[in-house]
Amino acid sequence: MDPIEQARTVYRENFTSISDYVDILATKGIDWGLIGPREKDRLWERHILNCAALADLIPDGATVIDVGSGAGLPGIPLAILRPDLEMTLLEPLLRRFNFLGETVEELRLEDRVQVVRGRAEDCDETYDVVTCRAVANVQKLLGWCTPLFYPNGRLVALKGDSVSQEISDASRRLEAGRLDAQVLQVRAHPEAEVTQALVITPIR
Ligand SMILES: C[S@@+](CC[C@H](N)C(=O)[O-])C[C@H]1O[C@@H](n2cnc3c(N)ncnc32)[C@H](O)[C@@H]1O
């Protein structure tokens, strides 16, 4: 099954909405320089399905902040897939913040998706879940994001092959903060590529 058909199965009644988002990424996202032109043919696989793979790690009805959202990844694919979530997209750069605001409006998600301009370390709200992809190494993420989910929430990050090394580099910080780190292999569809999710939770 090709990635679009996989996404159709995963997104069901929300497929039109995710398809509209892919069209925005493929046009304005590329024009504004937020998505590389070479990504155009792999948006479904490398961006939508990859981000949707985190959905099962987010509890029902959670408040979520997507730190360093960029063009809305993984926050927007998750918010479309999971209408029960209340999502905040956090992004410090003006052009990206503007793109997010216009995209959320175009997709009519503004009732439950908020766009905030800022850096994670300057936020003072707490959330059930912090998501992120391609923002920083584990050590930095812990410094910036722990106050956003501590003590009752979790951090859920898409991570590449360096995750084990990053966890080991951050071991002191994990221990001092009484935080547990787990790496899980996840995918949005049985035929989709497997991706790695790092889940950090406070030890009780
Ligand atoms: C490589 S991009 C990844 C964007 C998106 N998450 C994705 O996967 O396509 C990293 C993003 O993190 C943002 N960022 C960097 N430092 C940040 C911080 N301290 N707090 C919040 N966002 C930050 C940048 O502005 C940028 O949009």
The ligand as an ORCA input file, in Angstrom:
! r2SCAN-3c Opt
* xyz 0 1
  C      14.834     21.833     12.290
  S      13.416     22.733     12.743
  C      12.233     21.433     12.950
  C      10.826     21.906     12.693
  C       9.768     20.828     12.850
  N       9.666     20.378     14.222
  C      10.009     19.664     11.910
  O      10.244     18.545     12.383
  O       9.949     19.860     10.689
  C      13.748     23.258     14.421
  C      12.748     24.279     14.903
  O      12.971     24.485     16.310
  C      12.824     25.867     16.582
  N      13.542     26.137     17.839
  C      14.883     26.225     18.022
  N      15.184     26.479     19.325
  C      13.983     26.544     19.981
  C      13.628     26.789     21.344
  N      14.544     27.023     22.270
  N      12.302     26.775     21.671
  C      11.370     26.526     20.718
  N      11.665     26.303     19.410
  C      12.950     26.317     19.048
  C      13.387     26.551     15.335
  O      12.923     27.872     15.184
  C      12.900     25.623     14.222
  O      11.658     26.015     13.695
*
